[in-house]
Amino acid sequence: MSERLIDSYLKGVELRRTVRNWPEDVKAVADGYRTHTIISHAVQKDAIQNGWSAKKNRKGREWNFTFELIEARDRKFLLMTDEGTTGLTGKVLTPEEYEIDLPGEERWGRFEGVAFTQPRAERTLGSRGRGKFIFVAASNEFTILYDTLRDDGTYRFGFRTVIRTESPVAAYDGEDGKQKLREMTSNLIQPLSSVGTRVIIVSPLDELVYDIKSGRFVRYIGETWWEIIQKHDATIRVKAGGREKIASIPKEFDLKDEDSGKFKVWLKGNQRIPVSFGETRIKNLHIVYNSDKAVPEDIRGVAIQRDGMKICKIEPRYMGREIAERLYGYINFDRDTEEALLEDEGIEHYSYDFRRAQPGAVKRFVEDEIMRFAQEKLGYGIDARELRRQHQRNAERRALVAINRFAREIGIGIGPGRRGGGGGGGPRTPKEIYIEFDDMNFPRQDDLRVNYGESISNIRARIVNDSVTEVIVRFKLFVRFYDRLIKTYAEQDFIIPPQHSSDHIGPYQETFQQADFPSTGRHTIVAMIISLRDEDKTTKLDVENRSFYLEEDPPEHGLFEKCEPMEFPERAKMIMAESLTGERGGLVLQYNINHPANEAVQGQEDDLAAYLVWLMGHEMCRYDLLQENPVLFDTEDKDNPDAVLRKTLRKIGEFVHRFRMGEFD
């Protein structure tokens, strides 16, 4: 590769490093995790994945992991120790040595660096370099200690902390390291005596301490790491207050192999799913239905597993609570597919980008198998025509959202509203005390419609006090249908010092069932703060609204208003589609459901959506060509049919390609 333009100007010049606000960086890392879970859950997940990735053999023989909470009179430590691992091999690196790709054995260097990940061929479970900062975020002092003992007897101790503009690290070898550990922990912690690695969170957060003592923490471990406990007999201990607990598989996660009076089972093995550039290979899909009772929320749905770790789950669509709340299981893959899925995995290891080809194919496969299971074994009687219509409506919505975003991007029409929920848009009146409401995660990007069986996640907010005085407020977070309260997520009181903000309240997730949400149409999630101070008690200090549309399309504000499936008359049977002017001046695509091209994609939501994008792409090009000042075409193109055809084909190819790649889905 040729040298970059700037490279020659960097030599012999005194350069300044970019100043970073490290405490805010760490808080941003924590906020990223809180989008999906709580800090305690993230700590156990990242700690164990670091240890499991460093095991000496693939089966994890002699591997174990221990969490230990030490509480002294004026200090607390959380020790996280792996054994049967390689330890943090490698040397303490200089800044210059980070300029080259780090080989696999430089584990110490990667642990102390920021975002220096493994080569692709050597990647392991936690390969993004982000996890160590969740440990820093879990410390009231933004400080972690760590030590390692290697097979060759080498001992090393180090620490990381965060101050205003830096995140300094230090390392000490041999006896110097052992002495420094004893000194910094007032002899409460002794150096490692077994080969492995230990990370120590200094002054862990109260919520983390509470979860460890209450037993919730060990439940999180069992729910996340059940597969390595089951298959490799992995031992993971939690010690606190003189007691020890060993993580076990949640008793409700009972993976029966055969049907019985209480359980119904669905098994699929060695499945291959074609995707855009190859195939996805599924080792096992195992789904169980408990007819006796609902299972806890943390194990509901089908868990997506990678290398023994639960990443996230896929929940049933279109089904009522009587099925959705009693169904659980997992899906796992061969090593090549795991590696491919890693590219589309969220950096916190709690999500996949299901808009991308491979995760999207997995999600559709699981949803389809859940539907077959429900119909064949659970007596689920959804009408085949209604299911086909649901797929059709989803495809129409996805295509409309995508094509209107294309139109907005290139300057044709207005395009749909902003992501994250209706309401709350436009400029805010500046306030000293206000709510920060995060963007919510919808089933489809830039689409405020939600169907029964689908979910909205990341419902969370926090209170910001930019005033110079302490405030006392009551926070409420709830969903309403017009003026009728449907559900309350949170109602609690806060005391917030001046120039501070509260922790995030949430995140909450709502899966919509008709029994809980009987009314369709616009619903609103409301966050509200009410003053509890004597001088302005009961005053509403701020209100934030986010709207969504249940089983109903939101008002469309793009070039295309809607899609209408129609049976074209016999004389027009070869016409694929036409566009007409709609009620609001936009276009309405009427497409011929009897055309063989349409029939070929019926029942296949992705293919139908891409087909509709293709049709609307043609209509958008035609619409633009008819304008006095077209955007896609030059004025002289109007008299050059060859140029018009070439540009139309090129643009439609771009639309469909970007849609298929999940860019706007």
C-alpha positions as CSV (number, residue, x, y, z in Angstrom):
1,M,0.0,0.0,0.0
2,S,1.3,3.5,-0.9
3,E,2.3,5.9,1.9
4,R,-0.5,8.1,3.2
5,L,-0.4,11.8,2.3
6,I,0.2,12.8,6.0
7,D,2.9,10.2,6.7
8,S,5.9,12.2,5.4
9,Y,4.8,15.2,7.4
10,L,4.8,13.3,10.7
11,K,8.6,12.8,10.7
12,G,10.8,15.2,12.6
13,V,7.8,17.2,13.9
14,E,6.9,17.7,17.5
15,L,3.4,16.3,17.7
16,R,0.8,16.7,20.4
17,R,-1.4,13.8,21.5
18,T,-5.2,14.3,21.5
19,V,-6.4,15.0,25.0
20,R,-9.2,12.6,26.1
21,N,-11.6,12.9,29.0
22,W,-11.0,9.4,30.3
23,P,-13.7,9.4,33.0
24,E,-16.3,10.2,30.4
25,D,-14.9,7.5,28.1
26,V,-15.3,4.9,30.9
27,K,-18.8,6.1,31.6
28,A,-19.6,5.7,27.9
29,V,-18.3,2.1,28.0
30,A,-20.6,1.4,31.0
31,D,-23.5,3.1,29.2
32,G,-22.9,0.8,26.2
33,Y,-23.3,-2.2,28.4
34,R,-26.3,-0.8,30.2
35,T,-28.1,-0.6,26.9
36,H,-28.3,-4.4,27.1
37,T,-27.8,-5.4,30.7
38,I,-26.7,-4.3,34.2
39,I,-23.1,-3.8,35.3
40,S,-23.0,-7.0,37.5
41,H,-24.0,-9.2,34.5
42,A,-21.4,-7.5,32.3
43,V,-18.6,-8.0,34.8
44,Q,-19.1,-11.8,35.1
45,K,-19.5,-12.2,31.4
46,D,-16.3,-10.4,30.4
47,A,-14.3,-11.8,33.3
48,I,-15.2,-15.4,32.5
49,Q,-14.8,-15.0,28.7
50,N,-11.3,-13.7,29.3
51,G,-10.5,-16.7,31.4
52,W,-12.2,-19.2,29.1
53,S,-10.4,-17.8,26.1
54,A,-7.0,-18.4,27.8
55,K,-7.6,-22.1,28.7
56,K,-4.7,-24.4,28.0
57,N,-6.7,-26.9,26.0
58,R,-9.9,-26.8,24.0
59,K,-11.9,-29.0,26.4
60,G,-11.0,-26.8,29.4
61,R,-9.6,-29.6,31.5
62,E,-8.4,-28.4,34.9
63,W,-9.8,-24.9,34.1
64,N,-11.7,-23.1,36.8
65,F,-12.7,-19.5,37.7
66,T,-13.3,-17.9,41.1
67,F,-14.9,-14.6,42.1
68,E,-14.1,-13.6,45.7
69,L,-15.4,-10.5,47.5
70,I,-13.1,-9.3,50.3
71,E,-14.5,-6.7,52.7
72,A,-12.2,-5.0,55.2
73,R,-13.1,-2.2,57.5
74,D,-12.3,0.6,55.1
75,R,-11.7,-1.2,51.8
76,K,-13.4,-3.7,49.5
77,F,-11.9,-5.8,46.7
78,L,-13.5,-8.1,44.1
79,L,-11.0,-10.8,43.0
80,M,-11.5,-12.5,39.7
81,T,-9.1,-15.4,39.2
82,D,-8.7,-18.0,36.4
83,E,-6.7,-21.2,36.7
84,G,-5.7,-23.8,34.1
85,T,-4.9,-21.0,31.7
86,T,-1.8,-19.6,30.0
87,G,-1.5,-16.5,32.2
88,L,-0.8,-13.1,30.6
89,T,2.2,-14.0,28.5
90,G,4.4,-11.5,26.8
91,K,6.4,-8.5,27.9
92,V,5.6,-5.0,29.0
93,L,5.6,-3.2,25.7
94,T,6.8,0.3,24.8
95,P,4.6,2.7,22.8
96,E,6.7,2.0,19.7
97,E,6.1,-1.7,19.9
98,Y,2.3,-1.2,19.7
99,E,2.9,0.2,16.2
100,I,3.1,-3.3,14.8
101,D,0.5,-6.1,14.9
102,L,0.8,-7.9,18.2
103,P,1.4,-11.6,18.0
104,G,-0.9,-14.0,19.8
105,E,1.4,-14.5,22.8
106,E,1.5,-10.8,23.7
107,R,-1.4,-11.1,26.0
108,W,-0.1,-8.7,28.6
109,G,0.4,-6.0,26.0
110,R,-3.1,-6.4,24.7
111,F,-4.5,-6.3,28.2
112,E,-2.7,-3.0,29.0
113,G,-3.4,-1.5,25.6
114,V,-6.6,0.0,24.3
115,A,-8.4,-1.6,21.3
116,F,-5.3,-3.7,20.3
117,T,-7.1,-6.9,19.3
118,Q,-5.9,-10.3,18.2
119,P,-5.1,-11.2,14.6
120,R,-8.2,-12.6,12.9
121,A,-6.8,-16.2,12.9
122,E,-6.2,-16.1,16.6
123,R,-9.4,-14.4,17.8
124,T,-11.1,-15.6,20.9
125,L,-14.3,-14.9,22.7
126,G,-13.5,-11.4,23.9
127,S,-11.6,-10.0,21.0
128,R,-12.5,-6.3,21.0
129,G,-10.3,-5.0,23.8
130,R,-13.2,-3.3,25.6
131,G,-14.0,-5.7,28.4
132,K,-11.3,-4.5,30.8
133,F,-12.9,-1.0,31.0
134,I,-16.1,-2.5,32.3
135,F,-14.0,-3.6,35.3
136,V,-12.7,0.0,35.6
137,A,-16.3,1.3,35.4
138,A,-17.4,-1.2,38.1
139,S,-14.9,0.4,40.5
140,N,-15.9,3.4,42.6
141,E,-12.3,4.5,42.2
142,F,-11.9,3.7,38.5
143,T,-9.1,1.4,39.5
144,I,-8.2,-2.2,38.8
145,L,-5.2,-4.3,39.9
146,Y,-4.0,-7.4,38.1
147,D,-1.4,-10.0,38.4
148,T,-0.3,-13.2,36.6
149,L,1.8,-16.3,37.1
150,R,3.1,-18.1,34.1
151,D,4.2,-21.7,33.5
152,D,7.9,-20.6,33.6
153,G,7.4,-19.2,37.1
154,T,7.4,-15.5,36.0
155,Y,5.2,-13.3,38.2
156,R,4.0,-9.8,37.2
157,F,1.7,-7.3,38.9
158,G,0.2,-4.2,37.4
159,F,-2.5,-1.6,37.8
160,R,-4.7,0.7,35.7
161,T,-6.6,3.7,36.9
162,V,-8.3,6.7,35.3
163,I,-7.7,10.3,35.9
164,R,-8.9,13.4,34.1
165,T,-6.9,13.1,30.9
166,E,-5.1,9.9,31.2
167,S,-5.5,6.2,32.0
168,P,-2.1,5.3,33.4
169,V,-0.8,1.7,33.8
170,A,2.2,0.3,35.6
171,A,3.8,-3.1,35.8
172,Y,6.3,-4.7,38.3
173,D,8.0,-8.0,37.9
174,G,9.0,-10.7,40.4
175,E,9.5,-9.8,44.0
176,D,8.9,-6.1,43.3
177,G,5.5,-7.0,41.9
178,K,4.6,-9.2,44.9
179,Q,5.7,-6.5,47.3
180,K,3.7,-3.8,45.5
181,L,0.5,-6.0,45.6
182,R,0.9,-6.5,49.3
183,E,1.6,-2.8,49.9
184,M,-1.4,-1.6,47.9
185,T,-3.8,-4.0,49.5
186,S,-2.5,-3.7,53.0
187,N,-1.6,-7.5,52.9
188,L,-5.2,-8.4,52.4
189,I,-4.3,-10.1,49.1
190,Q,-1.4,-12.4,48.5
191,P,0.4,-13.0,45.2
192,L,-0.9,-15.8,42.9
193,S,0.5,-19.2,43.7
194,S,-1.1,-21.1,40.7
195,V,-0.6,-20.4,37.1
196,G,-3.2,-18.1,35.8
197,T,-4.4,-14.5,35.8
198,R,-6.3,-12.4,38.4
199,V,-8.1,-9.0,38.0
200,I,-9.0,-7.1,41.1
201,I,-11.7,-4.4,41.1
202,V,-10.9,-1.9,43.8
203,S,-13.9,-0.6,45.7
204,P,-16.6,-2.4,43.6
205,L,-19.9,-0.6,43.0
206,D,-22.6,-1.1,45.6
207,E,-24.9,-2.8,43.0
208,L,-22.2,-5.3,42.2
209,V,-21.6,-6.1,45.9
210,Y,-25.3,-6.5,46.5
211,D,-25.8,-8.9,43.5
212,I,-22.9,-11.0,44.7
213,K,-24.2,-11.3,48.3
214,S,-27.8,-11.8,47.2
215,G,-27.0,-14.7,44.9
216,R,-28.1,-12.9,41.8
217,F,-24.5,-12.9,40.5
218,V,-24.2,-16.6,40.5
219,R,-27.5,-16.9,38.7
220,Y,-26.1,-14.6,36.0
221,I,-23.2,-16.9,35.6
222,G,-25.3,-20.0,35.2
223,E,-27.6,-18.3,32.7
224,T,-24.7,-17.1,30.5
225,W,-22.3,-20.0,30.8
226,W,-24.6,-23.0,31.1
227,E,-23.0,-24.6,28.0
228,I,-19.5,-24.9,29.3
229,I,-20.8,-26.0,32.7
230,Q,-22.8,-28.8,31.0
231,K,-20.3,-29.8,28.3
232,H,-17.0,-29.2,30.0
233,D,-17.9,-29.5,33.6
234,A,-16.5,-26.0,34.2
235,T,-16.3,-24.9,37.8
236,I,-17.0,-21.3,38.5
237,R,-17.1,-20.2,42.2
238,V,-18.4,-17.2,43.9
239,K,-17.1,-16.5,47.4
240,A,-18.4,-13.8,49.8
241,G,-19.0,-13.4,53.5
242,G,-17.3,-16.7,54.3
243,R,-19.6,-18.7,52.0
244,E,-19.0,-20.3,48.6
245,K,-21.4,-21.0,45.8
246,I,-20.7,-22.9,42.6
247,A,-22.5,-21.8,39.5
248,S,-25.0,-24.2,38.1
249,I,-27.3,-24.4,35.2
250,P,-30.7,-22.7,36.1
251,K,-33.0,-25.5,37.1
252,E,-35.7,-24.0,34.8
253,F,-33.4,-24.4,31.8
254,D,-34.2,-28.1,31.6
255,L,-33.1,-29.2,28.1
256,K,-35.3,-32.3,27.7
257,D,-34.5,-34.6,24.8
258,E,-37.9,-36.2,24.4
259,D,-41.6,-35.2,24.6
260,S,-43.4,-35.9,27.8
261,G,-46.7,-34.9,29.5
262,K,-45.1,-31.7,30.8
263,F,-42.5,-30.9,28.0
264,K,-42.6,-30.7,24.2
265,V,-39.2,-30.7,22.4
266,W,-38.0,-29.6,19.0
267,L,-34.6,-30.7,17.8
268,K,-32.7,-29.8,14.6
269,G,-29.1,-30.8,14.0
270,N,-26.5,-30.2,11.2
271,Q,-28.6,-27.7,9.3
272,R,-27.2,-25.5,6.5
273,I,-28.8,-22.2,5.6
274,P,-27.7,-20.4,2.4
275,V,-26.8,-16.8,2.8
276,S,-25.5,-14.1,0.3
277,F,-21.9,-15.2,0.2
278,G,-22.0,-18.8,1.4
279,E,-23.8,-20.7,4.1
280,T,-24.5,-20.8,7.8
281,R,-23.9,-24.1,9.4
282,I,-26.0,-24.9,12.5
283,K,-24.8,-27.7,14.9
284,N,-27.8,-27.7,17.1
285,L,-31.2,-26.1,17.5
286,H,-32.9,-27.2,20.7
287,I,-36.2,-25.8,21.8
288,V,-38.3,-26.8,24.8
289,Y,-41.9,-25.8,25.8
290,N,-42.9,-26.2,29.4
291,S,-46.6,-26.8,29.4
292,D,-46.8,-26.6,33.2
293,K,-45.7,-23.0,33.9
294,A,-44.0,-20.0,32.6
295,V,-40.2,-19.9,32.8
296,P,-38.1,-17.0,34.2
297,E,-37.6,-14.1,31.8
298,D,-33.8,-14.5,31.7
299,I,-34.0,-17.9,30.0
300,R,-37.0,-17.3,27.7
301,G,-36.5,-17.5,24.0
302,V,-33.8,-19.2,22.0
303,A,-30.2,-18.3,23.2
304,I,-27.6,-17.7,20.5
305,Q,-24.4,-19.4,21.7
306,R,-20.9,-18.7,20.7
307,D,-18.0,-20.8,22.0
308,G,-20.1,-21.7,25.1
309,M,-21.2,-18.2,25.9
310,K,-24.8,-16.9,25.5
311,I,-24.7,-13.7,23.4
312,C,-28.4,-12.8,23.1
313,K,-31.8,-14.5,22.5
314,I,-34.4,-14.7,19.8
315,E,-38.0,-14.6,20.9
316,P,-41.2,-15.9,19.2
317,R,-43.1,-13.7,16.8
318,Y,-46.8,-13.4,16.5
319,M,-47.5,-15.7,19.5
320,G,-49.4,-15.1,22.7
321,R,-48.0,-15.2,26.2
322,E,-49.2,-18.8,26.7
323,I,-46.4,-19.9,24.3
324,A,-43.8,-17.0,24.5
325,E,-43.4,-17.2,28.3
326,R,-43.0,-21.0,28.4
327,L,-40.5,-21.5,25.5
328,Y,-36.7,-21.7,25.9
329,G,-33.7,-23.3,24.2
330,Y,-30.5,-22.5,22.3
331,I,-28.8,-22.6,18.9
332,N,-25.1,-23.1,18.2
333,F,-22.8,-23.3,15.2
334,D,-19.7,-24.7,13.7
335,R,-16.4,-22.8,14.2
336,D,-16.4,-21.1,10.7
337,T,-19.9,-19.8,11.3
338,E,-19.0,-18.6,14.8
339,E,-16.1,-16.7,13.3
340,A,-18.3,-15.1,10.6
341,L,-20.9,-14.1,13.1
342,L,-18.3,-12.4,15.2
343,E,-18.0,-9.7,12.5
344,D,-21.6,-8.7,13.2
345,E,-21.6,-9.1,17.0
346,G,-22.0,-6.0,19.2
347,I,-18.9,-4.8,20.9
348,E,-20.3,-5.6,24.3
349,H,-21.1,-9.2,23.2
350,Y,-24.8,-8.9,24.0
351,S,-26.2,-8.4,20.5
352,Y,-26.0,-9.1,16.8
353,D,-26.8,-6.8,13.9
354,F,-29.7,-8.7,12.5
355,R,-29.8,-6.4,9.5
356,R,-26.7,-8.1,8.3
357,A,-26.9,-11.2,6.1
358,Q,-25.6,-13.9,8.4
359,P,-27.3,-12.9,11.7
360,G,-30.5,-12.1,9.8
361,A,-30.5,-15.6,8.2
362,V,-30.1,-17.2,11.7
363,K,-32.9,-15.1,13.2
364,R,-35.3,-16.0,10.4
365,F,-34.4,-19.7,10.7
366,V,-35.1,-19.7,14.4
367,E,-38.3,-17.8,14.0
368,D,-39.5,-20.2,11.3
369,E,-38.6,-23.2,13.4
370,I,-40.4,-21.8,16.4
371,M,-43.5,-21.4,14.2
372,R,-43.3,-24.9,12.9
373,F,-42.8,-26.3,16.4
374,A,-45.8,-24.3,17.7
375,Q,-48.0,-25.4,14.8
376,E,-47.0,-29.1,14.7
377,K,-46.6,-29.8,18.5
378,L,-48.3,-27.0,20.4
379,G,-51.5,-26.7,18.5
380,Y,-50.9,-23.1,17.5
381,G,-53.6,-22.4,15.0
382,I,-52.5,-19.3,13.2
383,D,-54.2,-19.2,9.8
384,A,-51.7,-19.7,7.0
385,R,-53.3,-16.8,5.0
386,E,-52.9,-14.5,8.0
387,L,-49.3,-15.5,8.5
388,R,-48.6,-14.8,4.8
389,R,-50.3,-11.4,5.2
390,Q,-48.2,-10.6,8.2
391,H,-45.0,-11.4,6.3
392,Q,-46.4,-9.3,3.4
393,R,-47.1,-6.3,5.7
394,N,-43.6,-6.5,7.2
395,A,-42.0,-6.6,3.8
396,E,-44.0,-3.6,2.7
397,R,-43.0,-1.6,5.8
398,R,-39.3,-2.5,5.4
399,A,-39.3,-1.6,1.7
400,L,-41.2,1.7,2.3
401,V,-38.7,2.7,5.1
402,A,-35.7,1.8,2.9
403,I,-36.9,3.5,-0.3
404,N,-37.9,6.7,1.6
405,R,-34.5,6.8,3.2
406,F,-32.9,6.5,-0.2
407,A,-35.2,9.3,-1.5
408,R,-34.3,11.5,1.5
409,E,-30.6,10.8,1.1
410,I,-30.5,11.9,-2.5
411,G,-32.9,14.8,-2.1
412,I,-36.2,13.5,-3.4
413,G,-39.1,13.8,-1.1
414,I,-38.9,14.3,2.7
415,G,-38.3,10.8,4.1
416,P,-39.5,9.3,7.4
417,G,-39.1,10.7,10.9
418,R,-36.2,10.2,13.2
419,R,-35.3,7.0,14.8
420,G,-35.9,6.2,18.4
421,G,-39.6,6.8,18.9
422,G,-42.1,9.5,17.9
423,G,-42.4,12.7,19.9
424,G,-39.7,14.5,21.6
425,G,-38.4,15.9,18.3
426,G,-37.6,19.4,17.5
427,P,-35.6,21.9,19.6
428,R,-35.9,21.7,23.3
429,T,-36.3,24.7,25.6
430,P,-33.1,24.8,27.6
431,K,-33.7,23.6,31.2
432,E,-31.4,23.2,34.2
433,I,-33.1,20.0,35.4
434,Y,-34.2,17.7,32.6
435,I,-34.5,14.1,31.3
436,E,-32.1,12.4,28.9
437,F,-34.2,9.7,27.1
438,D,-32.1,7.3,25.1
439,D,-33.1,6.1,21.6
440,M,-35.1,2.9,21.9
441,N,-34.4,-0.2,19.9
442,F,-37.2,-1.2,17.5
443,P,-37.7,-4.4,15.6
444,R,-36.9,-2.6,12.3
445,Q,-34.6,0.4,11.9
446,D,-36.4,3.7,11.3
447,D,-39.8,2.1,11.7
448,L,-42.0,3.0,14.6
449,R,-44.4,0.1,14.0
450,V,-44.4,-2.9,16.4
451,N,-46.4,-6.1,16.0
452,Y,-47.6,-8.5,18.6
453,G,-44.8,-10.8,19.6
454,E,-42.2,-8.2,18.8
455,S,-40.2,-6.2,21.3
456,I,-38.9,-2.7,22.0
457,S,-35.7,-2.6,24.1
458,N,-33.3,-0.1,25.7
459,I,-36.2,1.8,27.3
460,R,-34.1,3.9,29.7
461,A,-33.5,7.5,30.8
462,R,-31.6,9.5,33.4
463,I,-32.1,12.8,35.2
464,V,-29.6,15.6,34.7
465,N,-29.2,18.5,37.2
466,D,-27.3,21.3,35.6
467,S,-28.4,23.8,38.3
468,V,-26.3,25.0,41.2
469,T,-28.5,23.5,43.9
470,E,-29.5,20.1,45.0
471,V,-32.8,18.8,43.6
472,I,-35.2,16.2,45.0
473,V,-37.5,14.7,42.4
474,R,-39.8,11.8,41.7
475,F,-39.1,10.0,38.4
476,K,-41.8,8.1,36.6
477,L,-41.5,5.9,33.5
478,F,-44.6,4.4,32.0
479,V,-46.5,3.6,28.8
480,R,-50.0,4.9,28.0
481,F,-52.6,4.6,25.3
482,Y,-53.9,8.1,24.9
483,D,-54.9,9.0,28.5
484,R,-55.1,5.4,29.8
485,L,-52.1,4.1,31.8
486,I,-51.1,0.7,30.5
487,K,-47.9,-0.2,32.4
488,T,-45.4,1.5,34.9
489,Y,-41.8,0.6,34.5
490,A,-40.3,2.8,37.2
491,E,-41.4,5.2,40.0
492,Q,-38.8,6.3,42.4
493,D,-37.4,9.3,44.2
494,F,-33.9,10.8,43.6
495,I,-31.7,13.3,45.3
496,I,-29.3,14.7,42.8
497,P,-26.4,17.0,43.7
498,P,-25.7,20.2,41.6
499,Q,-24.0,19.6,38.3
500,H,-24.6,15.9,38.5
501,S,-26.8,13.3,36.8
502,S,-28.5,10.1,38.1
503,D,-27.6,6.6,37.0
504,H,-29.6,5.4,34.1
505,I,-33.0,4.0,35.1
506,G,-33.4,0.9,33.0
507,P,-32.9,-0.5,30.5
508,Y,-36.4,-2.1,30.2
509,Q,-37.7,-4.3,27.4
510,E,-41.3,-4.8,26.4
511,T,-42.5,-7.8,24.3
512,F,-46.0,-6.9,23.2
513,Q,-48.8,-9.4,23.8
514,Q,-52.5,-8.8,23.0
515,A,-53.5,-9.7,26.5
516,D,-51.4,-6.9,28.0
517,F,-51.9,-4.4,25.1
518,P,-55.4,-5.0,23.7
519,S,-55.7,-1.7,21.9
520,T,-53.8,-1.1,18.6
521,G,-52.5,2.2,17.3
522,R,-50.3,4.9,18.8
523,H,-48.9,4.3,22.3
524,T,-46.6,6.6,24.2
525,I,-43.8,5.9,26.6
526,V,-43.5,8.8,29.0
527,A,-40.6,9.8,31.3
528,M,-41.5,12.5,33.8
529,I,-39.8,14.2,36.8
530,I,-41.8,15.9,39.5
531,S,-40.3,18.2,42.1
532,L,-40.4,17.2,45.8
533,R,-38.8,20.4,47.1
534,D,-41.0,22.4,49.4
535,E,-40.8,25.6,47.2
536,D,-42.2,23.9,44.1
537,K,-43.6,20.6,45.2
538,T,-45.6,18.6,42.6
539,T,-44.3,20.8,39.7
540,K,-43.5,18.9,36.6
541,L,-39.9,19.8,35.9
542,D,-39.7,17.9,32.6
543,V,-41.6,15.4,30.5
544,E,-40.2,13.3,27.6
545,N,-42.5,11.3,25.3
546,R,-41.6,8.5,22.8
547,S,-44.3,7.1,20.6
548,F,-44.7,3.8,18.8
549,Y,-47.5,2.2,16.7
550,L,-48.8,-1.2,17.7
551,E,-50.2,-3.3,14.8
552,E,-50.6,-0.1,12.8
553,D,-48.5,1.8,10.3
554,P,-47.4,5.3,11.5
555,P,-48.1,8.3,9.3
556,E,-45.7,8.1,6.4
557,H,-43.9,11.3,5.3
558,G,-41.8,10.2,2.5
559,L,-41.9,10.1,-1.3
560,F,-44.0,6.8,-1.1
561,E,-47.0,6.8,1.2
562,K,-47.8,3.1,1.0
563,C,-47.8,-0.2,-0.9
564,E,-51.1,-1.7,-2.1
565,P,-51.2,-5.3,-3.2
566,M,-53.8,-5.7,-5.9
567,E,-55.1,-8.2,-8.4
568,F,-54.6,-6.6,-11.8
569,P,-57.2,-7.4,-14.5
570,E,-56.5,-9.9,-17.2
571,R,-55.7,-7.3,-19.8
572,A,-52.9,-5.9,-17.4
573,K,-51.6,-9.3,-16.1
574,M,-48.1,-8.6,-17.5
575,I,-47.7,-5.3,-15.6
576,M,-45.7,-5.7,-12.4
577,A,-46.7,-2.4,-10.7
578,E,-47.9,1.1,-11.2
579,S,-47.6,4.2,-9.0
580,L,-50.4,6.7,-8.4
581,T,-50.6,9.9,-6.5
582,G,-51.7,9.4,-2.9
583,E,-53.9,11.4,-0.5
584,R,-51.0,13.4,0.8
585,G,-49.3,14.1,-2.6
586,G,-46.8,11.2,-2.4
587,L,-46.7,8.0,-4.4
588,V,-48.7,4.9,-3.8
589,L,-47.2,1.7,-5.3
590,Q,-49.9,-0.7,-6.5
591,Y,-48.2,-4.1,-7.2
592,N,-49.7,-7.0,-9.0
593,I,-50.0,-10.0,-6.7
594,N,-50.8,-12.3,-9.6
595,H,-47.6,-11.6,-11.5
596,P,-45.2,-14.6,-11.5
597,A,-42.4,-12.4,-10.2
598,N,-44.5,-11.6,-7.1
599,E,-45.6,-15.1,-6.6
600,A,-42.0,-16.3,-6.7
601,V,-41.2,-14.3,-3.5
602,Q,-44.4,-14.8,-1.6
603,G,-43.9,-16.2,1.9
604,Q,-40.3,-15.1,1.8
605,E,-40.2,-11.7,3.6
606,D,-36.7,-10.7,2.7
607,D,-37.1,-11.5,-1.0
608,L,-40.5,-9.8,-1.1
609,A,-39.1,-6.6,0.5
610,A,-36.2,-6.5,-1.9
611,Y,-38.6,-7.0,-4.8
612,L,-40.7,-4.1,-3.6
613,V,-37.6,-1.9,-3.3
614,W,-36.8,-2.9,-6.9
615,L,-40.2,-1.9,-8.1
616,M,-40.3,1.4,-6.1
617,G,-36.7,2.1,-7.3
618,H,-38.0,2.1,-10.9
619,E,-40.9,4.4,-10.0
620,M,-38.6,6.8,-8.1
621,C,-36.4,7.1,-11.2
622,R,-39.4,7.7,-13.4
623,Y,-40.8,10.3,-10.9
624,D,-37.4,12.1,-10.8
625,L,-37.1,12.1,-14.6
626,L,-40.4,13.9,-14.9
627,Q,-39.4,16.8,-12.6
628,E,-38.2,20.1,-14.0
629,N,-34.9,19.8,-12.1
630,P,-34.2,16.1,-11.7
631,V,-31.7,14.9,-9.0
632,L,-30.7,11.5,-10.5
633,F,-30.5,12.7,-14.1
634,D,-28.9,15.6,-15.9
635,T,-31.2,17.8,-18.0
636,E,-29.7,16.6,-21.2
637,D,-30.4,12.9,-20.2
638,K,-34.0,13.4,-21.0
639,D,-33.2,13.4,-24.7
640,N,-30.8,10.4,-24.4
641,P,-32.7,7.1,-23.8
642,D,-29.4,5.2,-23.5
643,A,-28.2,7.4,-20.7
644,V,-31.5,7.2,-18.9
645,L,-31.6,3.4,-19.0
646,R,-28.0,3.1,-17.9
647,K,-28.4,5.5,-14.9
648,T,-31.7,3.8,-13.9
649,L,-30.2,0.3,-13.9
650,R,-27.1,1.6,-12.0
651,K,-29.3,3.4,-9.3
652,I,-31.7,0.4,-8.9
653,G,-28.7,-1.9,-8.5
654,E,-27.4,0.4,-5.8
655,F,-30.7,0.5,-4.0
656,V,-31.2,-3.3,-4.0
657,H,-27.6,-4.0,-3.1
658,R,-27.6,-1.6,-0.1
659,F,-31.0,-3.0,1.1
660,R,-29.8,-6.6,0.8
661,M,-26.7,-5.8,2.7
662,G,-28.9,-4.5,5.6
663,E,-27.9,-0.9,5.4
664,F,-31.4,0.5,5.6
665,D,-33.3,-2.5,7.1
